[in-house]
Amino acid sequence: MKVAFIMGSDSDLEVVRPAVEVVKSFGVEVSVRVISAHRTPVIAEEFAKNAKANGFGVIIAAAGKAAHLAGVLAAYTTLPVIALPVSAKVLDGLDALLAMVQMPPGIPVACVGIDAGLNAGLLALQILGLSDPSVAAKLQDYKENMAAKVIEKDKKVSEMFQ
């Protein structure tokens, strides 16, 4: 299964980049596109309707401001859609976050924190890991490595005050 990364604008790329990088580091194929819910709605509809047939297992939709992209994509597919709110100058991403988490009944999207690209990528991997044991094993290793780093930091900080 592949992961689709759909951005409402190329200005969202730096927020999406950590998600793409972590997913690719697990050996999962990705597709990264710029598709606007407002300026290219027909393309958004077409992409979402065909995503499953095109081998995608999860869609990550990054957008700021009005941030309708995740909801529009979710309306046209049964695949899991992860909303990635992107901060903008005016409301620091709160507008996007609220737009993404307030989906109407029947059109659910998962939502990560504002500018939390890494978490979006990891959530996509966790979803894929439900049916792909190799992804699940790599996630277990990833989490164990994170824990080892924290334990090492704890040791260093504790030693500073002995």
GIHU-V677069 format. One record per pair of residues at least 12 apart in sequence whose ideal C-beta (glycine too) atoms are under 10 Angstrom apart, sorted by the first residue. I is the first residue (numbers start at 1). GAP is how many residues later the second one is. D is the distance in Angstrom with one decimal. If there is no record, write none. Layout:
# GIHU-V677069
[[I & GAP & D] [I & GAP & D]]
This chain:
# GIHU-V677069
[[1 & 27 & 7.3] [1 & 28 & 8.2] [1 & 51 & 9.6] [1 & 54 & 6.6] [1 & 55 & 6.8] [1 & 56 & 3.0] [1 & 57 & 7.4] [1 & 78 & 9.5] [1 & 123 & 9.6] [1 & 126 & 9.0] [1 & 127 & 5.4] [1 & 130 & 7.5] [1 & 131 & 7.0] [1 & 134 & 8.8] [2 & 21 & 9.2] [2 & 26 & 6.9] [2 & 27 & 4.3] [2 & 28 & 6.4] [2 & 29 & 6.1] [2 & 49 & 9.0] [2 & 52 & 7.8] [2 & 53 & 5.1] [2 & 54 & 5.0] [2 & 55 & 6.7] [2 & 56 & 8.5] [2 & 57 & 9.9] [2 & 126 & 9.2] [3 & 16 & 8.3] [3 & 17 & 8.4] [3 & 20 & 5.1] [3 & 21 & 9.1] [3 & 23 & 9.6] [3 & 25 & 5.8] [3 & 26 & 7.6] [3 & 27 & 5.2] [3 & 28 & 7.7] [3 & 29 & 9.5] [3 & 53 & 6.9] [3 & 54 & 6.8] [3 & 55 & 5.1] [3 & 56 & 7.6] [3 & 57 & 6.6] [3 & 79 & 9.2] [3 & 117 & 9.5] [3 & 118 & 7.7] [3 & 121 & 4.9] [3 & 122 & 8.0] [3 & 124 & 9.0] [3 & 125 & 7.3] [4 & 26 & 7.5] [4 & 27 & 5.1] [4 & 28 & 8.1] [4 & 29 & 7.1] [4 & 31 & 9.6] [4 & 43 & 7.5] [4 & 44 & 9.1] [4 & 47 & 6.1] [4 & 50 & 8.5] [4 & 51 & 9.6] [4 & 52 & 4.8] [4 & 53 & 9.0] [4 & 54 & 7.3] [4 & 55 & 4.5] [4 & 56 & 6.9] [4 & 57 & 8.6] [4 & 69 & 8.7] [4 & 73 & 9.9] [4 & 75 & 8.5] [4 & 77 & 9.3] [4 & 120 & 9.3] [5 & 12 & 9.3] [5 & 14 & 6.5] [5 & 15 & 5.7] [5 & 18 & 8.1] [5 & 25 & 6.2] [5 & 26 & 6.9] [5 & 27 & 4.5] [5 & 28 & 7.0] [5 & 29 & 9.8] [5 & 53 & 9.8] [5 & 54 & 8.1] [5 & 55 & 5.1] [5 & 56 & 8.3] [5 & 57 & 7.1] [5 & 77 & 9.8] [5 & 79 & 8.7] [5 & 112 & 9.2] [5 & 115 & 8.6] [5 & 116 & 8.7] [5 & 119 & 9.0] [6 & 25 & 8.7] [6 & 26 & 8.2] [6 & 27 & 5.3] [6 & 28 & 7.8] [6 & 29 & 5.1] [6 & 30 & 9.4] [6 & 31 & 9.2] [6 & 37 & 9.9] [6 & 38 & 7.7] [6 & 41 & 7.0] [6 & 42 & 8.7] [6 & 45 & 9.4] [6 & 53 & 6.3] [6 & 54 & 7.1] [6 & 55 & 5.0] [6 & 56 & 7.1] [6 & 57 & 8.5] [6 & 63 & 6.4] [6 & 64 & 8.6] [6 & 66 & 9.7] [6 & 67 & 6.5] [6 & 75 & 9.1] [6 & 78 & 9.6] [7 & 25 & 7.6] [7 & 26 & 7.1] [7 & 27 & 5.2] [7 & 28 & 7.6] [7 & 29 & 8.8] [7 & 53 & 9.1] [7 & 54 & 8.0] [7 & 55 & 4.8] [7 & 56 & 7.1] [7 & 57 & 9.6] [7 & 62 & 8.0] [7 & 77 & 8.8] [7 & 79 & 8.2] [8 & 26 & 7.5] [8 & 27 & 7.5] [8 & 28 & 5.2] [8 & 29 & 6.4] [8 & 30 & 7.9] [8 & 31 & 8.5] [8 & 32 & 9.5] [8 & 36 & 9.3] [8 & 53 & 7.9] [8 & 54 & 6.9] [8 & 55 & 3.7] [8 & 56 & 7.0] [8 & 57 & 8.3] [8 & 58 & 8.9] [8 & 59 & 7.4] [8 & 60 & 8.4] [8 & 61 & 4.9] [8 & 62 & 9.5] [8 & 64 & 9.9] [8 & 78 & 7.9] [8 & 88 & 9.4] [9 & 25 & 6.5] [9 & 26 & 9.9] [9 & 27 & 7.0] [9 & 30 & 9.1] [9 & 53 & 8.8] [9 & 54 & 7.7] [9 & 55 & 7.6] [9 & 56 & 9.4] [9 & 60 & 9.7] [9 & 77 & 8.4] [10 & 24 & 5.3] [11 & 23 & 9.5] [11 & 53 & 7.9] [11 & 75 & 8.0] [11 & 77 & 9.1] [12 & 22 & 8.2] [12 & 49 & 9.8] [12 & 50 & 4.5] [12 & 51 & 6.8] [12 & 52 & 6.7] [12 & 57 & 9.5] [12 & 72 & 8.0] [12 & 73 & 10.0] [12 & 74 & 4.8] [12 & 75 & 9.9] [12 & 84 & 9.9] [12 & 103 & 9.6] [12 & 105 & 9.2] [13 & 19 & 8.2] [13 & 21 & 8.5] [13 & 49 & 8.6] [13 & 73 & 9.8] [13 & 104 & 9.8] [14 & 72 & 9.2] [14 & 101 & 8.9] [14 & 103 & 8.3] [15 & 47 & 5.9] [15 & 48 & 9.9] [15 & 49 & 8.6] [15 & 69 & 6.7] [15 & 70 & 8.9] [15 & 71 & 5.0] [15 & 72 & 7.9] [15 & 78 & 9.3] [15 & 99 & 8.9] [15 & 100 & 5.0] [15 & 101 & 8.3] [15 & 102 & 4.9] [15 & 103 & 9.9] [15 & 105 & 8.9] [16 & 16 & 7.0] [16 & 44 & 7.4] [16 & 45 & 9.9] [16 & 46 & 5.0] [16 & 68 & 6.9] [16 & 70 & 8.3] [16 & 99 & 9.9] [16 & 101 & 5.5] [16 & 104 & 8.0] [16 & 105 & 8.8] [17 & 15 & 9.1] [17 & 100 & 6.5] [17 & 101 & 9.6] [17 & 104 & 9.7] [18 & 97 & 9.4] [18 & 98 & 8.8] [18 & 99 & 4.1] [18 & 100 & 4.3] [18 & 101 & 8.9] [18 & 102 & 8.5] [18 & 103 & 6.6] [18 & 104 & 9.7] [19 & 13 & 9.5] [19 & 41 & 6.0] [19 & 43 & 8.1] [19 & 63 & 8.8] [19 & 65 & 7.0] [19 & 93 & 9.0] [19 & 97 & 8.7] [19 & 98 & 4.1] [19 & 99 & 6.4] [19 & 100 & 8.1] [19 & 101 & 4.6] [19 & 102 & 3.3] [19 & 103 & 8.2] [19 & 104 & 9.0] [19 & 105 & 7.3] [19 & 106 & 9.7] [20 & 12 & 5.9] [20 & 40 & 8.8] [20 & 97 & 8.0] [20 & 100 & 9.7] [20 & 101 & 6.9] [21 & 96 & 8.8] [21 & 97 & 8.5] [21 & 100 & 7.5] [22 & 95 & 8.5] [22 & 96 & 5.9] [22 & 97 & 9.4] [22 & 98 & 9.1] [22 & 99 & 4.0] [22 & 100 & 6.2] [22 & 102 & 8.9] [22 & 103 & 7.2] [22 & 120 & 8.4] [23 & 35 & 9.0] [23 & 37 & 8.6] [23 & 97 & 9.1] [23 & 98 & 4.8] [23 & 99 & 8.6] [23 & 101 & 6.1] [23 & 102 & 6.2] [23 & 105 & 8.7] [23 & 112 & 9.6] [24 & 97 & 8.9] [25 & 96 & 9.0] [25 & 100 & 9.6] [25 & 113 & 8.5] [25 & 117 & 8.9] [26 & 95 & 8.8] [26 & 96 & 9.4] [26 & 98 & 9.6] [26 & 99 & 5.7] [26 & 102 & 8.4] [26 & 103 & 9.0] [26 & 106 & 9.4] [26 & 108 & 8.5] [26 & 109 & 5.8] [26 & 111 & 10.0] [26 & 112 & 5.1] [26 & 113 & 7.7] [26 & 115 & 9.9] [26 & 116 & 8.1] [27 & 105 & 9.9] [27 & 107 & 7.6] [27 & 108 & 8.1] [27 & 111 & 7.7] [28 & 29 & 8.6] [28 & 30 & 9.3] [28 & 93 & 9.3] [28 & 96 & 8.1] [28 & 97 & 6.9] [28 & 100 & 6.5] [28 & 101 & 10.0] [28 & 104 & 8.4] [28 & 106 & 9.7] [28 & 107 & 6.7] [28 & 110 & 9.4] [29 & 26 & 7.9] [29 & 27 & 9.3] [30 & 26 & 9.6] [30 & 30 & 9.4] [30 & 91 & 9.2] [30 & 94 & 9.4] [31 & 16 & 9.4] [31 & 20 & 9.4] [31 & 23 & 8.4] [31 & 24 & 9.3] [31 & 25 & 7.4] [31 & 28 & 9.6] [32 & 28 & 9.6] [32 & 30 & 10.0] [33 & 14 & 7.2] [34 & 28 & 9.9] [35 & 12 & 6.0] [35 & 13 & 9.2] [35 & 26 & 8.9] [35 & 28 & 10.0] [35 & 34 & 7.5] [35 & 37 & 9.3] [35 & 38 & 8.4] [36 & 27 & 8.4] [36 & 32 & 9.3] [36 & 33 & 7.3] [36 & 36 & 9.5] [37 & 24 & 8.5] [37 & 26 & 7.1] [37 & 29 & 8.2] [37 & 30 & 8.4] [37 & 31 & 4.3] [37 & 32 & 4.3] [37 & 33 & 8.5] [37 & 34 & 7.8] [37 & 35 & 4.3] [37 & 36 & 7.8] [37 & 38 & 10.0] [38 & 25 & 9.5] [38 & 27 & 9.8] [38 & 28 & 7.3] [38 & 30 & 6.9] [38 & 31 & 8.6] [38 & 34 & 8.9] [41 & 27 & 9.3] [41 & 28 & 10.0] [41 & 31 & 6.9] [44 & 17 & 9.2] [44 & 24 & 9.3] [44 & 25 & 7.0] [44 & 28 & 5.3] [44 & 29 & 6.2] [44 & 31 & 9.4] [44 & 32 & 7.7] [45 & 27 & 7.5] [45 & 28 & 8.6] [45 & 30 & 8.3] [45 & 31 & 5.3] [45 & 32 & 9.8] [46 & 30 & 8.5] [47 & 12 & 8.4] [47 & 25 & 10.0] [47 & 26 & 7.3] [47 & 29 & 8.3] [47 & 30 & 8.8] [48 & 13 & 9.4] [48 & 24 & 7.4] [48 & 25 & 4.4] [48 & 26 & 7.6] [48 & 27 & 7.4] [48 & 28 & 3.6] [48 & 29 & 4.4] [48 & 30 & 9.8] [48 & 31 & 8.0] [48 & 33 & 8.3] [49 & 24 & 9.7] [49 & 26 & 9.9] [49 & 27 & 4.9] [49 & 28 & 6.7] [50 & 26 & 9.2] [50 & 27 & 8.8] [51 & 22 & 8.0] [51 & 25 & 8.4] [51 & 26 & 5.4] [51 & 27 & 9.5] [51 & 28 & 5.6] [51 & 30 & 9.4] [52 & 25 & 6.5] [52 & 26 & 7.0] [52 & 27 & 5.6] [56 & 21 & 8.6] [56 & 23 & 6.2] [56 & 24 & 10.0] [57 & 22 & 6.8] [57 & 23 & 7.8] [57 & 67 & 8.0] [57 & 70 & 6.9] [57 & 71 & 5.3] [57 & 73 & 9.5] [57 & 74 & 7.8] [57 & 75 & 8.5] [57 & 78 & 9.9] [58 & 21 & 6.4] [58 & 22 & 5.1] [58 & 23 & 7.8] [58 & 24 & 6.5] [58 & 52 & 9.2] [58 & 62 & 9.5] [58 & 63 & 9.8] [58 & 65 & 8.2] [58 & 66 & 4.3] [58 & 67 & 8.6] [58 & 68 & 9.5] [58 & 69 & 5.1] [58 & 70 & 6.4] [59 & 14 & 5.6] [59 & 15 & 8.1] [59 & 18 & 7.0] [59 & 20 & 5.7] [59 & 21 & 7.3] [59 & 22 & 4.8] [59 & 23 & 7.1] [59 & 24 & 9.7] [59 & 50 & 9.3] [59 & 65 & 8.5] [60 & 13 & 9.7] [60 & 20 & 9.5] [60 & 21 & 7.8] [60 & 22 & 4.7] [60 & 23 & 8.1] [60 & 24 & 5.7] [60 & 50 & 9.4] [60 & 52 & 8.9] [60 & 57 & 8.5] [60 & 60 & 5.0] [60 & 61 & 7.3] [60 & 63 & 8.4] [60 & 64 & 5.9] [61 & 12 & 5.4] [61 & 13 & 8.1] [61 & 20 & 5.9] [61 & 21 & 7.1] [61 & 22 & 5.7] [61 & 23 & 6.7] [61 & 24 & 9.8] [61 & 39 & 8.3] [61 & 48 & 7.5] [61 & 50 & 9.9] [61 & 59 & 9.2] [62 & 20 & 9.3] [62 & 21 & 8.1] [62 & 22 & 4.1] [62 & 23 & 7.9] [62 & 24 & 5.5] [62 & 34 & 9.0] [62 & 38 & 10.0] [62 & 50 & 9.9] [62 & 53 & 9.3] [62 & 55 & 7.5] [62 & 58 & 7.6] [63 & 20 & 7.8] [63 & 21 & 7.7] [63 & 22 & 7.3] [63 & 23 & 6.1] [63 & 25 & 9.7] [63 & 33 & 6.2] [63 & 36 & 8.2] [63 & 37 & 7.8] [64 & 20 & 9.7] [64 & 21 & 7.0] [64 & 22 & 3.8] [64 & 23 & 6.6] [64 & 24 & 4.3] [64 & 25 & 9.3] [64 & 26 & 9.5] [64 & 27 & 9.2] [64 & 28 & 9.9] [64 & 29 & 6.6] [64 & 31 & 7.6] [64 & 32 & 4.8] [64 & 33 & 9.8] [64 & 35 & 9.4] [64 & 50 & 9.2] [64 & 51 & 9.5] [65 & 20 & 9.7] [65 & 21 & 8.4] [65 & 22 & 9.8] [65 & 23 & 5.2] [65 & 24 & 9.6] [65 & 25 & 7.7] [65 & 26 & 8.1] [65 & 28 & 9.1] [65 & 30 & 5.8] [65 & 31 & 6.2] [65 & 34 & 8.1] [66 & 22 & 9.8] [66 & 29 & 7.2] [66 & 30 & 7.8] [66 & 33 & 5.9] [67 & 16 & 7.4] [67 & 17 & 9.3] [67 & 18 & 6.1] [67 & 19 & 7.7] [67 & 21 & 9.2] [67 & 26 & 8.9] [67 & 28 & 7.0] [67 & 29 & 3.8] [67 & 30 & 7.9] [67 & 31 & 8.4] [67 & 32 & 4.1] [67 & 33 & 5.4] [67 & 34 & 9.9] [67 & 44 & 9.8] [68 & 28 & 9.7] [68 & 31 & 6.6] [68 & 32 & 8.8] [69 & 12 & 9.1] [69 & 14 & 7.9] [69 & 15 & 9.4] [69 & 17 & 10.0] [69 & 27 & 9.5] [69 & 30 & 9.4] [69 & 31 & 8.7] [69 & 40 & 9.7] [70 & 12 & 7.5] [70 & 13 & 3.6] [70 & 14 & 7.9] [70 & 15 & 8.9] [70 & 26 & 9.6] [70 & 29 & 8.6] [70 & 30 & 5.4] [70 & 31 & 9.7] [70 & 33 & 7.9] [70 & 37 & 9.3] [70 & 38 & 10.0] [70 & 39 & 4.5] [70 & 40 & 8.8] [70 & 41 & 7.6] [71 & 12 & 7.9] [71 & 28 & 7.8] [71 & 29 & 7.4] [71 & 31 & 8.9] [71 & 32 & 5.3] [71 & 33 & 8.0] [71 & 36 & 5.8] [71 & 37 & 9.5] [71 & 38 & 6.3] [72 & 35 & 9.1] [73 & 34 & 9.7] [73 & 36 & 8.3] [74 & 29 & 7.0] [74 & 32 & 9.4] [74 & 33 & 5.1] [74 & 34 & 6.8] [74 & 35 & 5.0] [74 & 36 & 9.6] [75 & 28 & 9.2] [75 & 29 & 9.3] [75 & 31 & 8.9] [75 & 32 & 5.4] [75 & 34 & 9.9] [76 & 31 & 9.8] [79 & 48 & 9.3] [80 & 28 & 8.7] [80 & 29 & 8.3] [80 & 30 & 6.5] [80 & 43 & 8.8] [80 & 44 & 8.0] [80 & 47 & 5.4] [80 & 48 & 9.5] [81 & 19 & 9.7] [81 & 22 & 9.4] [81 & 26 & 9.0] [81 & 27 & 8.1] [81 & 28 & 4.7] [81 & 29 & 7.1] [81 & 30 & 9.5] [82 & 18 & 9.6] [82 & 27 & 7.0] [82 & 28 & 4.7] [82 & 29 & 7.3] [82 & 30 & 6.5] [82 & 37 & 9.0] [82 & 38 & 5.2] [82 & 39 & 8.9] [82 & 41 & 5.5] [82 & 42 & 6.0] [82 & 45 & 8.1] [83 & 13 & 8.4] [83 & 14 & 8.5] [83 & 16 & 8.6] [83 & 17 & 3.7] [83 & 18 & 7.5] [83 & 20 & 8.5] [83 & 26 & 4.6] [83 & 27 & 6.7] [83 & 28 & 4.3] [83 & 29 & 7.3] [83 & 37 & 8.3] [84 & 12 & 8.8] [84 & 13 & 10.0] [84 & 16 & 8.2] [84 & 26 & 9.8] [84 & 27 & 8.0] [84 & 28 & 5.8] [84 & 29 & 8.8] [84 & 30 & 8.7] [84 & 31 & 8.1] [84 & 32 & 6.9] [84 & 33 & 6.2] [84 & 35 & 8.5] [84 & 36 & 4.5] [84 & 37 & 9.2] [84 & 39 & 9.6] [85 & 12 & 4.3] [85 & 13 & 8.5] [85 & 14 & 7.8] [85 & 15 & 5.4] [85 & 16 & 8.5] [85 & 26 & 7.0] [85 & 27 & 7.8] [85 & 28 & 7.5] [85 & 29 & 4.8] [85 & 30 & 7.5] [85 & 31 & 8.2] [85 & 35 & 9.8] [86 & 28 & 7.4] [86 & 29 & 6.4] [86 & 30 & 10.0] [86 & 31 & 9.0] [87 & 27 & 5.4] [87 & 28 & 5.4] [88 & 26 & 9.9] [92 & 22 & 7.3] [92 & 23 & 9.5] [93 & 20 & 8.8] [93 & 21 & 3.7] [93 & 22 & 6.5] [93 & 23 & 9.9] [94 & 20 & 7.4] [95 & 19 & 10.0] [96 & 15 & 9.6] [96 & 18 & 7.0] [96 & 19 & 9.6] [97 & 14 & 7.1] [97 & 15 & 9.5] [97 & 16 & 7.7] [97 & 17 & 5.5] [97 & 18 & 10.0] [98 & 13 & 9.9] [99 & 12 & 9.8] [100 & 12 & 9.2] [100 & 14 & 9.7] [110 & 13 & 6.4] [110 & 14 & 9.3] [110 & 17 & 8.5] [111 & 12 & 9.6] [112 & 12 & 10.0] [122 & 17 & 7.6] [122 & 20 & 7.7] [122 & 21 & 9.3] [125 & 13 & 7.7] [125 & 14 & 5.8] [125 & 17 & 8.3] [126 & 13 & 6.3]]
